[in-house]
Amino acid sequence: MILSELKVGQIASIVNINAIEPVMRKKLLNLGFLPKAKIQLLRVAPLGDPIAIRCANSSVALRKSIVNQIVVEC
C-alpha cells in the first residue's frame, strides 16, 4: 500500500522509500522517515497536493509525487 492511499488520521508503518530520488530520500531520512517508523496522514489539500504527514514528532507537507513513492503497511 502506498502512503497516499491512507485516509486522514490513519497511522501506518513505513516499509520502503527506496523509489525516491537519493537527495530527497536523504532529507526524509534526516526527518525520521525510517523503515518501520510510524507515520500518520494529517491533511490533504483541497486539490490533493500537498499532503501533510506526521512522522517522528515532526509534521511535513510533501508533494503527492513523493508521497506516491512511500510504501507503508497498516
All heavy atoms as TSV, in Angstrom:
chain	resi	resn	atom	element	x	y	z
A	1	MET	N	N	0.858	-1.167	0.000
A	1	MET	CA	C	0.000	0.000	0.000
A	1	MET	C	C	0.909	1.236	0.000
A	1	MET	O	O	1.945	1.236	0.649
A	1	MET	CB	C	-0.881	-0.041	1.259
A	1	MET	CG	C	-1.577	1.234	1.590
A	1	MET	SD	S	-2.499	1.121	3.140
A	1	MET	CE	C	-4.118	0.883	2.492
A	2	ILE	N	N	0.511	2.257	-0.739
A	2	ILE	CA	C	1.291	3.481	-0.748
A	2	ILE	C	C	0.671	4.499	0.212
A	2	ILE	O	O	-0.516	4.417	0.537
A	2	ILE	CB	C	1.441	4.061	-2.170
A	2	ILE	CG1	C	0.095	4.347	-2.802
A	2	ILE	CG2	C	2.273	3.155	-3.038
A	2	ILE	CD1	C	0.183	5.058	-4.122
A	3	LEU	N	N	1.495	5.438	0.652
A	3	LEU	CA	C	1.077	6.396	1.673
A	3	LEU	C	C	-0.136	7.211	1.253
A	3	LEU	O	O	-0.998	7.503	2.069
A	3	LEU	CB	C	2.256	7.307	2.007
A	3	LEU	CG	C	2.036	8.364	3.070
A	3	LEU	CD1	C	1.549	7.743	4.375
A	3	LEU	CD2	C	3.310	9.141	3.311
A	4	SER	N	N	-0.245	7.555	-0.011
A	4	SER	CA	C	-1.371	8.391	-0.450
A	4	SER	C	C	-2.711	7.654	-0.399
A	4	SER	O	O	-3.756	8.281	-0.497
A	4	SER	CB	C	-1.117	8.916	-1.864
A	4	SER	OG	O	-1.002	7.847	-2.768
A	5	GLU	N	N	-2.707	6.343	-0.218
A	5	GLU	CA	C	-3.939	5.570	-0.118
A	5	GLU	C	C	-4.537	5.599	1.289
A	5	GLU	O	O	-5.671	5.158	1.482
A	5	GLU	CB	C	-3.696	4.110	-0.531
A	5	GLU	CG	C	-3.354	3.948	-1.995
A	5	GLU	CD	C	-2.988	2.510	-2.345
A	5	GLU	OE1	O	-2.815	1.669	-1.442
A	5	GLU	OE2	O	-2.866	2.236	-3.547
A	6	LEU	N	N	-3.787	6.096	2.268
A	6	LEU	CA	C	-4.313	6.172	3.630
A	6	LEU	C	C	-5.411	7.217	3.716
A	6	LEU	O	O	-5.445	8.170	2.944
A	6	LEU	CB	C	-3.194	6.550	4.609
A	6	LEU	CG	C	-2.071	5.549	4.835
A	6	LEU	CD1	C	-1.070	6.126	5.830
A	6	LEU	CD2	C	-2.592	4.228	5.330
A	7	LYS	N	N	-6.277	7.061	4.700
A	7	LYS	CA	C	-7.304	8.054	4.978
A	7	LYS	C	C	-6.745	9.037	6.011
A	7	LYS	O	O	-5.827	8.708	6.750
A	7	LYS	CB	C	-8.557	7.379	5.512
A	7	LYS	CG	C	-9.206	6.442	4.499
A	7	LYS	CD	C	-10.519	5.944	5.024
A	7	LYS	CE	C	-11.213	4.931	4.152
A	7	LYS	NZ	N	-10.925	4.839	2.796
A	8	VAL	N	N	-7.307	10.225	6.063
A	8	VAL	CA	C	-6.854	11.252	7.008
A	8	VAL	C	C	-6.969	10.717	8.434
A	8	VAL	O	O	-7.994	10.162	8.821
A	8	VAL	CB	C	-7.671	12.544	6.836
A	8	VAL	CG1	C	-7.319	13.556	7.912
A	8	VAL	CG2	C	-7.452	13.133	5.462
A	9	GLY	N	N	-5.884	10.843	9.193
A	9	GLY	CA	C	-5.846	10.370	10.569
A	9	GLY	C	C	-5.341	8.951	10.730
A	9	GLY	O	O	-5.027	8.528	11.840
A	10	GLN	N	N	-5.249	8.209	9.660
A	10	GLN	CA	C	-4.822	6.811	9.730
A	10	GLN	C	C	-3.310	6.730	9.969
A	10	GLN	O	O	-2.541	7.533	9.452
A	10	GLN	CB	C	-5.195	6.089	8.438
A	10	GLN	CG	C	-5.139	4.597	8.522
A	10	GLN	CD	C	-5.720	3.936	7.274
A	10	GLN	OE1	O	-6.147	4.600	6.343
A	10	GLN	NE2	N	-5.711	2.623	7.266
A	11	ILE	N	N	-2.894	5.733	10.742
A	11	ILE	CA	C	-1.483	5.537	11.081
A	11	ILE	C	C	-0.990	4.247	10.426
A	11	ILE	O	O	-1.702	3.247	10.395
A	11	ILE	CB	C	-1.292	5.469	12.605
A	11	ILE	CG1	C	-1.740	6.780	13.243
A	11	ILE	CG2	C	0.153	5.150	12.960
A	11	ILE	CD1	C	-1.715	6.776	14.751
A	12	ALA	N	N	0.249	4.284	9.924
A	12	ALA	CA	C	0.852	3.116	9.287
A	12	ALA	C	C	2.349	3.109	9.583
A	12	ALA	O	O	2.883	4.054	10.164
A	12	ALA	CB	C	0.608	3.148	7.778
A	13	SER	N	N	3.023	2.042	9.174
A	13	SER	CA	C	4.471	1.925	9.319
A	13	SER	C	C	5.115	2.002	7.942
A	13	SER	O	O	4.619	1.413	6.981
A	13	SER	CB	C	4.849	0.586	9.946
A	13	SER	OG	O	4.282	0.465	11.211
A	14	ILE	N	N	6.240	2.684	7.871
A	14	ILE	CA	C	6.969	2.787	6.602
A	14	ILE	C	C	7.639	1.454	6.307
A	14	ILE	O	O	8.284	0.860	7.174
A	14	ILE	CB	C	8.021	3.908	6.678
A	14	ILE	CG1	C	7.348	5.253	6.897
A	14	ILE	CG2	C	8.878	3.931	5.415
A	14	ILE	CD1	C	8.306	6.407	7.116
A	15	VAL	N	N	7.495	1.000	5.067
A	15	VAL	CA	C	8.133	-0.235	4.629
A	15	VAL	C	C	9.345	0.082	3.757
A	15	VAL	O	O	10.421	-0.491	3.939
A	15	VAL	CB	C	7.141	-1.123	3.838
A	15	VAL	CG1	C	7.837	-2.343	3.269
A	15	VAL	CG2	C	5.985	-1.539	4.721
A	16	ASN	N	N	9.186	1.017	2.816
A	16	ASN	CA	C	10.232	1.252	1.831
A	16	ASN	C	C	10.120	2.666	1.270
A	16	ASN	O	O	9.034	3.109	0.915
A	16	ASN	CB	C	10.082	0.221	0.713
A	16	ASN	CG	C	11.212	0.241	-0.272
A	16	ASN	OD1	O	12.013	1.156	-0.299
A	16	ASN	ND2	N	11.265	-0.786	-1.087
A	17	ILE	N	N	11.249	3.366	1.167
A	17	ILE	CA	C	11.285	4.669	0.495
A	17	ILE	C	C	12.381	4.696	-0.568
A	17	ILE	O	O	12.826	5.760	-0.982
A	17	ILE	CB	C	11.468	5.840	1.491
A	17	ILE	CG1	C	12.783	5.744	2.241
A	17	ILE	CG2	C	10.314	5.943	2.447
A	17	ILE	CD1	C	13.119	7.003	3.029
A	18	ASN	N	N	12.823	3.535	-1.013
A	18	ASN	CA	C	13.935	3.447	-1.963
A	18	ASN	C	C	13.611	3.984	-3.346
A	18	ASN	O	O	14.521	4.274	-4.113
A	18	ASN	CB	C	14.435	2.005	-2.074
A	18	ASN	CG	C	15.115	1.551	-0.794
A	18	ASN	OD1	O	15.620	2.367	-0.037
A	18	ASN	ND2	N	15.096	0.264	-0.549
A	19	ALA	N	N	12.336	4.136	-3.693
A	19	ALA	CA	C	11.968	4.622	-5.025
A	19	ALA	C	C	12.184	6.127	-5.169
A	19	ALA	O	O	12.203	6.649	-6.283
A	19	ALA	CB	C	10.517	4.276	-5.332
A	20	ILE	N	N	12.373	6.824	-4.056
A	20	ILE	CA	C	12.555	8.281	-4.081
A	20	ILE	C	C	13.984	8.603	-4.489
A	20	ILE	O	O	14.920	7.883	-4.134
A	20	ILE	CB	C	12.235	8.880	-2.693
A	20	ILE	CG1	C	10.790	8.551	-2.315
A	20	ILE	CG2	C	12.472	10.371	-2.668
A	20	ILE	CD1	C	10.414	8.936	-0.912
A	21	GLU	N	N	14.152	9.714	-5.219
A	21	GLU	CA	C	15.498	10.115	-5.644
A	21	GLU	C	C	16.398	10.311	-4.425
A	21	GLU	O	O	15.938	10.700	-3.351
A	21	GLU	CB	C	15.440	11.378	-6.491
A	21	GLU	CG	C	14.932	12.589	-5.760
A	21	GLU	CD	C	14.845	13.806	-6.651
A	21	GLU	OE1	O	14.168	13.740	-7.678
A	21	GLU	OE2	O	15.471	14.813	-6.292
A	22	PRO	N	N	17.695	10.024	-4.562
A	22	PRO	CA	C	18.605	9.988	-3.401
A	22	PRO	C	C	18.658	11.270	-2.573
A	22	PRO	O	O	18.718	11.201	-1.346
A	22	PRO	CB	C	19.971	9.709	-4.037
A	22	PRO	CG	C	19.654	9.008	-5.315
A	22	PRO	CD	C	18.352	9.574	-5.786
A	23	VAL	N	N	18.631	12.445	-3.193
A	23	VAL	CA	C	18.724	13.692	-2.430
A	23	VAL	C	C	17.501	13.854	-1.529
A	23	VAL	O	O	17.633	14.163	-0.334
A	23	VAL	CB	C	18.869	14.895	-3.387
A	23	VAL	CG1	C	18.815	16.199	-2.619
A	23	VAL	CG2	C	20.157	14.787	-4.176
A	24	MET	N	N	16.313	13.632	-2.076
A	24	MET	CA	C	15.092	13.751	-1.278
A	24	MET	C	C	15.014	12.643	-0.234
A	24	MET	O	O	14.573	12.878	0.895
A	24	MET	CB	C	13.861	13.717	-2.184
A	24	MET	CG	C	12.555	13.832	-1.420
A	24	MET	SD	S	12.407	15.276	-0.364
A	24	MET	CE	C	11.954	16.498	-1.548
A	25	ARG	N	N	15.438	11.428	-0.578
A	25	ARG	CA	C	15.426	10.319	0.374
A	25	ARG	C	C	16.297	10.651	1.581
A	25	ARG	O	O	15.921	10.405	2.727
A	25	ARG	CB	C	15.886	9.024	-0.302
A	25	ARG	CG	C	15.793	7.823	0.616
A	25	ARG	CD	C	16.062	6.507	-0.096
A	25	ARG	NE	N	17.387	6.489	-0.684
A	25	ARG	CZ	C	17.632	6.256	-1.965
A	25	ARG	NH1	N	16.663	6.013	-2.803
A	25	ARG	NH2	N	18.862	6.246	-2.421
A	26	LYS	N	N	17.454	11.256	1.357
A	26	LYS	CA	C	18.346	11.620	2.456
A	26	LYS	C	C	17.694	12.656	3.369
A	26	LYS	O	O	17.788	12.569	4.593
A	26	LYS	CB	C	19.663	12.154	1.899
A	26	LYS	CG	C	20.694	12.429	2.948
A	26	LYS	CD	C	22.019	12.816	2.343
A	26	LYS	CE	C	23.037	13.069	3.427
A	26	LYS	NZ	N	24.335	13.440	2.877
A	27	LYS	N	N	16.997	13.639	2.789
A	27	LYS	CA	C	16.300	14.646	3.591
A	27	LYS	C	C	15.209	14.000	4.443
A	27	LYS	O	O	15.044	14.332	5.615
A	27	LYS	CB	C	15.702	15.712	2.687
A	27	LYS	CG	C	16.735	16.606	2.046
A	27	LYS	CD	C	16.087	17.616	1.136
A	27	LYS	CE	C	17.140	18.451	0.431
A	27	LYS	NZ	N	16.549	19.456	-0.457
A	28	LEU	N	N	14.450	13.074	3.836
A	28	LEU	CA	C	13.386	12.400	4.580
A	28	LEU	C	C	13.951	11.523	5.694
A	28	LEU	O	O	13.396	11.468	6.795
A	28	LEU	CB	C	12.519	11.571	3.634
A	28	LEU	CG	C	11.654	12.369	2.658
A	28	LEU	CD1	C	10.936	11.423	1.704
A	28	LEU	CD2	C	10.670	13.248	3.384
A	29	LEU	N	N	15.057	10.841	5.430
A	29	LEU	CA	C	15.687	10.017	6.466
A	29	LEU	C	C	16.134	10.884	7.636
A	29	LEU	O	O	15.986	10.491	8.798
A	29	LEU	CB	C	16.874	9.245	5.886
A	29	LEU	CG	C	16.519	8.095	4.945
A	29	LEU	CD1	C	17.766	7.568	4.247
A	29	LEU	CD2	C	15.810	6.979	5.686
A	30	ASN	N	N	16.643	12.083	7.355
A	30	ASN	CA	C	17.056	13.001	8.424
A	30	ASN	C	C	15.867	13.494	9.244
A	30	ASN	O	O	16.026	13.845	10.415
A	30	ASN	CB	C	17.821	14.192	7.853
A	30	ASN	CG	C	19.210	13.807	7.393
A	30	ASN	OD1	O	19.789	12.853	7.900
A	30	ASN	ND2	N	19.740	14.540	6.432
A	31	LEU	N	N	14.678	13.523	8.646
A	31	LEU	CA	C	13.469	13.943	9.354
A	31	LEU	C	C	12.817	12.796	10.126
A	31	LEU	O	O	11.809	12.998	10.797
A	31	LEU	CB	C	12.459	14.525	8.361
A	31	LEU	CG	C	12.812	15.897	7.791
A	31	LEU	CD1	C	11.858	16.255	6.662
A	31	LEU	CD2	C	12.757	16.948	8.887
A	32	GLY	N	N	13.352	11.585	10.016
A	32	GLY	CA	C	12.817	10.455	10.764
A	32	GLY	C	C	11.988	9.484	9.951
A	32	GLY	O	O	11.348	8.599	10.508
A	33	PHE	N	N	11.973	9.622	8.633
A	33	PHE	CA	C	11.234	8.701	7.761
A	33	PHE	C	C	12.059	7.432	7.561
A	33	PHE	O	O	12.586	7.170	6.489
A	33	PHE	CB	C	10.932	9.362	6.411
A	33	PHE	CG	C	9.825	10.369	6.458
A	33	PHE	CD1	C	10.003	11.594	7.075
A	33	PHE	CD2	C	8.601	10.089	5.889
A	33	PHE	CE1	C	8.988	12.532	7.119
A	33	PHE	CE2	C	7.572	11.015	5.924
A	33	PHE	CZ	C	7.770	12.241	6.544
A	34	LEU	N	N	12.169	6.648	8.601
A	34	LEU	CA	C	12.966	5.423	8.597
A	34	LEU	C	C	12.057	4.209	8.432
A	34	LEU	O	O	10.877	4.259	8.788
A	34	LEU	CB	C	13.730	5.304	9.917
A	34	LEU	CG	C	14.663	6.471	10.247
A	34	LEU	CD1	C	15.138	6.370	11.685
A	34	LEU	CD2	C	15.833	6.492	9.297
A	35	PRO	N	N	12.589	3.107	7.923
A	35	PRO	CA	C	11.779	1.882	7.845
A	35	PRO	C	C	11.245	1.500	9.223
A	35	PRO	O	O	11.935	1.638	10.233
A	35	PRO	CB	C	12.761	0.838	7.324
A	35	PRO	CG	C	13.770	1.644	6.561
A	35	PRO	CD	C	13.901	2.944	7.314
A	36	LYS	N	N	10.009	1.074	9.276
A	36	LYS	CA	C	9.275	0.678	10.476
A	36	LYS	C	C	8.864	1.845	11.360
A	36	LYS	O	O	8.301	1.648	12.427
A	36	LYS	CB	C	10.050	-0.357	11.286
A	36	LYS	CG	C	10.286	-1.646	10.535
A	36	LYS	CD	C	10.933	-2.683	11.392
A	36	LYS	CE	C	11.170	-3.937	10.559
A	36	LYS	NZ	N	11.876	-4.958	11.293
A	37	ALA	N	N	9.118	3.083	10.930
A	37	ALA	CA	C	8.683	4.250	11.700
A	37	ALA	C	C	7.180	4.444	11.515
A	37	ALA	O	O	6.637	4.171	10.450
A	37	ALA	CB	C	9.435	5.494	11.238
A	38	LYS	N	N	6.519	4.909	12.562
A	38	LYS	CA	C	5.083	5.192	12.483
A	38	LYS	C	C	4.887	6.519	11.754
A	38	LYS	O	O	5.618	7.480	11.995
A	38	LYS	CB	C	4.460	5.281	13.876
A	38	LYS	CG	C	4.533	3.986	14.655
A	38	LYS	CD	C	3.680	2.927	14.022
A	38	LYS	CE	C	3.767	1.643	14.833
A	38	LYS	NZ	N	3.189	0.516	14.142
A	39	ILE	N	N	3.897	6.548	10.883
A	39	ILE	CA	C	3.613	7.721	10.076
A	39	ILE	C	C	2.104	7.927	10.055
A	39	ILE	O	O	1.345	6.955	10.047
A	39	ILE	CB	C	4.210	7.534	8.659
A	39	ILE	CG1	C	4.197	8.834	7.884
A	39	ILE	CG2	C	3.547	6.441	7.898
A	39	ILE	CD1	C	5.052	8.783	6.645
A	40	GLN	N	N	1.673	9.185	10.104
A	40	GLN	CA	C	0.246	9.493	10.121
A	40	GLN	C	C	-0.072	10.533	9.062
A	40	GLN	O	O	0.629	11.537	8.940
A	40	GLN	CB	C	-0.161	10.025	11.497
A	40	GLN	CG	C	-1.627	10.373	11.601
A	40	GLN	CD	C	-1.993	10.922	12.968
A	40	GLN	OE1	O	-1.138	11.347	13.733
A	40	GLN	NE2	N	-3.274	10.910	13.274
A	41	LEU	N	N	-1.122	10.293	8.308
A	41	LEU	CA	C	-1.579	11.263	7.320
A	41	LEU	C	C	-2.451	12.282	8.040
A	41	LEU	O	O	-3.474	11.927	8.610
A	41	LEU	CB	C	-2.365	10.562	6.214
A	41	LEU	CG	C	-2.667	11.466	5.043
A	41	LEU	CD1	C	-1.959	10.942	3.798
A	41	LEU	CD2	C	-4.131	11.548	4.796
A	42	LEU	N	N	-2.032	13.534	8.055
A	42	LEU	CA	C	-2.746	14.576	8.795
A	42	LEU	C	C	-3.806	15.263	7.958
A	42	LEU	O	O	-4.951	15.389	8.380
A	42	LEU	CB	C	-1.758	15.636	9.303
A	42	LEU	CG	C	-0.721	15.158	10.306
A	42	LEU	CD1	C	0.238	16.288	10.644
A	42	LEU	CD2	C	-1.394	14.638	11.554
A	43	ARG	N	N	-3.423	15.767	6.784
A	43	ARG	CA	C	-4.345	16.529	5.938
A	43	ARG	C	C	-3.985	16.362	4.480
A	43	ARG	O	O	-2.840	16.137	4.136
A	43	ARG	CB	C	-4.228	18.025	6.240
A	43	ARG	CG	C	-4.843	18.456	7.497
A	43	ARG	CD	C	-4.740	19.969	7.632
A	43	ARG	NE	N	-4.597	20.232	9.048
A	43	ARG	CZ	C	-3.653	20.962	9.591
A	43	ARG	NH1	N	-2.786	21.576	8.843
A	43	ARG	NH2	N	-3.598	21.110	10.884
A	44	VAL	N	N	-5.000	16.537	3.640
A	44	VAL	CA	C	-4.800	16.582	2.200
A	44	VAL	C	C	-5.370	17.912	1.729
A	44	VAL	O	O	-6.490	18.277	2.095
A	44	VAL	CB	C	-5.514	15.404	1.490
A	44	VAL	CG1	C	-5.308	15.480	-0.008
A	44	VAL	CG2	C	-5.011	14.078	2.035
A	45	ALA	N	N	-4.597	18.648	0.940
A	45	ALA	CA	C	-5.056	19.937	0.421
A	45	ALA	C	C	-6.286	19.730	-0.461
A	45	ALA	O	O	-6.496	18.637	-0.997
A	45	ALA	CB	C	-3.942	20.601	-0.371
A	46	PRO	N	N	-7.102	20.756	-0.633
A	46	PRO	CA	C	-8.337	20.618	-1.413
A	46	PRO	C	C	-8.144	20.054	-2.828
A	46	PRO	O	O	-8.963	19.294	-3.298
A	46	PRO	CB	C	-8.883	22.044	-1.471
A	46	PRO	CG	C	-8.355	22.688	-0.243
A	46	PRO	CD	C	-7.001	22.078	-0.018
A	47	LEU	N	N	-7.043	20.386	-3.473
A	47	LEU	CA	C	-6.792	19.852	-4.814
A	47	LEU	C	C	-5.929	18.593	-4.781
A	47	LEU	O	O	-5.502	18.107	-5.822
A	47	LEU	CB	C	-6.146	20.925	-5.697
A	47	LEU	CG	C	-7.028	22.151	-5.962
A	47	LEU	CD1	C	-6.259	23.185	-6.758
A	47	LEU	CD2	C	-8.301	21.762	-6.673
A	48	GLY	N	N	-5.642	18.073	-3.574
A	48	GLY	CA	C	-4.908	16.820	-3.450
A	48	GLY	C	C	-3.409	16.964	-3.352
A	48	GLY	O	O	-2.701	15.976	-3.225
A	49	ASP	N	N	-2.890	18.171	-3.414
A	49	ASP	CA	C	-1.444	18.358	-3.389
A	49	ASP	C	C	-1.138	19.696	-2.731
A	49	ASP	O	O	-1.688	20.714	-3.165
A	49	ASP	CB	C	-0.907	18.336	-4.814
A	49	ASP	CG	C	0.591	18.131	-4.908
A	49	ASP	OD1	O	1.179	17.649	-3.934
A	49	ASP	OD2	O	1.160	18.454	-5.960
A	50	PRO	N	N	-0.385	19.812	-1.665
A	50	PRO	CA	C	0.443	18.825	-0.970
A	50	PRO	C	C	-0.351	18.039	0.084
A	50	PRO	O	O	-1.520	18.298	0.320
A	50	PRO	CB	C	1.508	19.686	-0.302
A	50	PRO	CG	C	0.812	20.964	0.009
A	50	PRO	CD	C	-0.161	21.168	-1.138
A	51	ILE	N	N	0.360	17.115	0.717
A	51	ILE	CA	C	-0.225	16.252	1.738
A	51	ILE	C	C	0.586	16.441	3.022
A	51	ILE	O	O	1.815	16.361	2.991
A	51	ILE	CB	C	-0.201	14.782	1.279
A	51	ILE	CG1	C	-1.066	14.632	0.029
A	51	ILE	CG2	C	-0.661	13.854	2.386
A	51	ILE	CD1	C	-1.006	13.275	-0.622
A	52	ALA	N	N	-0.096	16.697	4.136
A	52	ALA	CA	C	0.569	16.889	5.425
A	52	ALA	C	C	0.692	15.543	6.136
A	52	ALA	O	O	-0.275	14.790	6.235
A	52	ALA	CB	C	-0.207	17.864	6.288
A	53	ILE	N	N	1.904	15.274	6.639
A	53	ILE	CA	C	2.226	13.983	7.247
A	53	ILE	C	C	2.968	14.224	8.553
A	53	ILE	O	O	3.776	15.147	8.645
A	53	ILE	CB	C	3.119	13.168	6.292
A	53	ILE	CG1	C	2.361	12.890	5.014
A	53	ILE	CG2	C	3.585	11.883	6.931
A	53	ILE	CD1	C	3.247	12.480	3.890
A	54	ARG	N	N	2.709	13.381	9.553
A	54	ARG	CA	C	3.470	13.429	10.804
A	54	ARG	C	C	4.301	12.156	10.920
A	54	ARG	O	O	3.796	11.047	10.765
A	54	ARG	CB	C	2.553	13.538	12.009
A	54	ARG	CG	C	3.337	13.453	13.323
A	54	ARG	CD	C	2.498	13.674	14.539
A	54	ARG	NE	N	2.096	15.082	14.557
A	54	ARG	CZ	C	0.864	15.485	14.861
A	54	ARG	NH1	N	-0.062	14.619	15.147
A	54	ARG	NH2	N	0.572	16.762	14.862
A	55	CYS	N	N	5.591	12.352	11.183
A	55	CYS	CA	C	6.495	11.227	11.396
A	55	CYS	C	C	7.550	11.670	12.403
A	55	CYS	O	O	8.164	12.726	12.226
A	55	CYS	CB	C	7.150	10.803	10.081
A	55	CYS	SG	S	8.222	9.369	10.257
A	56	ALA	N	N	7.743	10.897	13.423
A	56	ALA	CA	C	8.766	11.172	14.441
A	56	ALA	C	C	8.614	12.571	15.031
A	56	ALA	O	O	9.570	13.338	15.110
A	56	ALA	CB	C	10.164	10.977	13.862
A	57	ASN	N	N	7.403	12.925	15.422
A	57	ASN	CA	C	7.092	14.209	16.064
A	57	ASN	C	C	7.376	15.427	15.195
A	57	ASN	O	O	7.533	16.528	15.703
A	57	ASN	CB	C	7.823	14.344	17.399
A	57	ASN	CG	C	7.307	13.389	18.433
A	57	ASN	OD1	O	6.131	13.025	18.410
A	57	ASN	ND2	N	8.158	12.956	19.328
A	58	SER	N	N	7.485	15.253	13.894
A	58	SER	CA	C	7.594	16.411	13.005
A	58	SER	C	C	6.522	16.304	11.936
A	58	SER	O	O	6.242	15.229	11.424
A	58	SER	CB	C	8.985	16.517	12.381
A	58	SER	OG	O	9.433	15.299	11.907
A	59	SER	N	N	5.904	17.441	11.648
A	59	SER	CA	C	4.883	17.497	10.609
A	59	SER	C	C	5.513	18.078	9.349
A	59	SER	O	O	6.196	19.105	9.417
A	59	SER	CB	C	3.714	18.362	11.046
A	59	SER	OG	O	3.108	17.809	12.175
A	60	VAL	N	N	5.266	17.420	8.223
A	60	VAL	CA	C	5.877	17.805	6.958
A	60	VAL	C	C	4.815	17.781	5.873
A	60	VAL	O	O	3.953	16.898	5.860
A	60	VAL	CB	C	7.008	16.802	6.585
A	60	VAL	CG1	C	7.683	17.191	5.299
A	60	VAL	CG2	C	8.006	16.682	7.703
A	61	ALA	N	N	4.870	18.754	4.969
A	61	ALA	CA	C	3.998	18.745	3.799
A	61	ALA	C	C	4.827	18.283	2.606
A	61	ALA	O	O	5.884	18.846	2.327
A	61	ALA	CB	C	3.432	20.137	3.539
A	62	LEU	N	N	4.357	17.234	1.943
A	62	LEU	CA	C	5.081	16.664	0.807
A	62	LEU	C	C	4.226	16.685	-0.445
A	62	LEU	O	O	2.997	16.594	-0.372
A	62	LEU	CB	C	5.475	15.209	1.104
A	62	LEU	CG	C	6.438	14.977	2.260
A	62	LEU	CD1	C	6.605	13.481	2.496
A	62	LEU	CD2	C	7.784	15.618	1.979
A	63	ARG	N	N	4.881	16.769	-1.586
A	63	ARG	CA	C	4.176	16.680	-2.857
A	63	ARG	C	C	3.593	15.284	-3.020
A	63	ARG	O	O	4.137	14.298	-2.537
A	63	ARG	CB	C	5.139	16.929	-4.017
A	63	ARG	CG	C	5.666	18.305	-4.074
A	63	ARG	CD	C	6.548	18.451	-5.307
A	63	ARG	NE	N	7.166	19.749	-5.287
A	63	ARG	CZ	C	8.458	19.962	-5.451
A	63	ARG	NH1	N	9.267	18.948	-5.668
A	63	ARG	NH2	N	8.930	21.175	-5.411
A	64	LYS	N	N	2.497	15.211	-3.748
A	64	LYS	CA	C	1.844	13.925	-3.972
A	64	LYS	C	C	2.759	12.967	-4.736
A	64	LYS	O	O	2.744	11.764	-4.514
A	64	LYS	CB	C	0.532	14.125	-4.725
A	64	LYS	CG	C	-0.330	12.890	-4.744
A	64	LYS	CD	C	-1.713	13.177	-5.248
A	64	LYS	CE	C	-2.562	11.925	-5.093
A	64	LYS	NZ	N	-3.936	12.168	-5.472
A	65	SER	N	N	3.603	13.503	-5.630
A	65	SER	CA	C	4.518	12.650	-6.392
A	65	SER	C	C	5.508	11.938	-5.476
A	65	SER	O	O	5.897	10.798	-5.738
A	65	SER	CB	C	5.260	13.464	-7.451
A	65	SER	OG	O	6.028	14.483	-6.850
A	66	ILE	N	N	5.905	12.580	-4.392
A	66	ILE	CA	C	6.820	11.949	-3.429
A	66	ILE	C	C	6.061	10.966	-2.544
A	66	ILE	O	O	6.522	9.856	-2.288
A	66	ILE	CB	C	7.528	13.016	-2.582
A	66	ILE	CG1	C	8.438	13.854	-3.483
A	66	ILE	CG2	C	8.324	12.389	-1.449
A	66	ILE	CD1	C	9.019	15.064	-2.822
A	67	VAL	N	N	4.877	11.364	-2.086
A	67	VAL	CA	C	4.067	10.505	-1.223
A	67	VAL	C	C	3.701	9.204	-1.939
A	67	VAL	O	O	3.628	8.148	-1.316
A	67	VAL	CB	C	2.806	11.271	-0.753
A	67	VAL	CG1	C	1.856	10.367	-0.008
A	67	VAL	CG2	C	3.200	12.445	0.116
A	68	ASN	N	N	3.511	9.261	-3.251
A	68	ASN	CA	C	3.170	8.059	-4.021
A	68	ASN	C	C	4.317	7.059	-4.093
A	68	ASN	O	O	4.117	5.925	-4.517
A	68	ASN	CB	C	2.729	8.437	-5.432
A	68	ASN	CG	C	1.340	9.004	-5.463
A	68	ASN	OD1	O	0.521	8.730	-4.588
A	68	ASN	ND2	N	1.061	9.805	-6.470
A	69	GLN	N	N	5.514	7.451	-3.684
A	69	GLN	CA	C	6.672	6.551	-3.732
A	69	GLN	C	C	7.024	5.956	-2.367
A	69	GLN	O	O	7.961	5.197	-2.247
A	69	GLN	CB	C	7.887	7.296	-4.289
A	69	GLN	CG	C	7.674	7.778	-5.708
A	69	GLN	CD	C	8.830	8.622	-6.202
A	69	GLN	OE1	O	9.788	8.885	-5.488
A	69	GLN	NE2	N	8.734	9.059	-7.436
A	70	ILE	N	N	6.246	6.303	-1.333
A	70	ILE	CA	C	6.486	5.785	0.015
A	70	ILE	C	C	5.549	4.594	0.257
A	70	ILE	O	O	4.337	4.744	0.225
A	70	ILE	CB	C	6.276	6.869	1.078
A	70	ILE	CG1	C	7.247	8.029	0.844
A	70	ILE	CG2	C	6.452	6.293	2.485
A	70	ILE	CD1	C	7.039	9.212	1.765
A	71	VAL	N	N	6.134	3.434	0.478
A	71	VAL	CA	C	5.360	2.207	0.697
A	71	VAL	C	C	5.167	2.022	2.199
A	71	VAL	O	O	6.127	2.108	2.969
A	71	VAL	CB	C	6.089	0.982	0.089
A	71	VAL	CG1	C	5.285	-0.286	0.321
A	71	VAL	CG2	C	6.344	1.201	-1.387
A	72	VAL	N	N	3.908	1.790	2.609
A	72	VAL	CA	C	3.580	1.623	4.026
A	72	VAL	C	C	2.740	0.359	4.220
A	72	VAL	O	O	2.239	-0.221	3.260
A	72	VAL	CB	C	2.803	2.845	4.578
A	72	VAL	CG1	C	3.636	4.099	4.495
A	72	VAL	CG2	C	1.475	3.028	3.865
A	73	GLU	N	N	2.607	-0.042	5.489
A	73	GLU	CA	C	1.691	-1.122	5.852
A	73	GLU	C	C	0.936	-0.713	7.100
A	73	GLU	O	O	1.480	-0.055	7.971
A	73	GLU	CB	C	2.434	-2.443	6.065
A	73	GLU	CG	C	3.370	-2.458	7.238
A	73	GLU	CD	C	4.101	-3.778	7.414
A	73	GLU	OE1	O	3.907	-4.683	6.593
A	73	GLU	OE2	O	4.865	-3.887	8.385
A	74	CYS	N	N	-0.333	-1.087	7.157
A	74	CYS	CA	C	-1.169	-0.726	8.315
A	74	CYS	C	C	-0.989	-1.671	9.462
A	74	CYS	O	O	-0.623	-2.752	9.364
A	74	CYS	CB	C	-2.643	-0.706	7.896
A	74	CYS	SG	S	-2.980	0.626	6.755
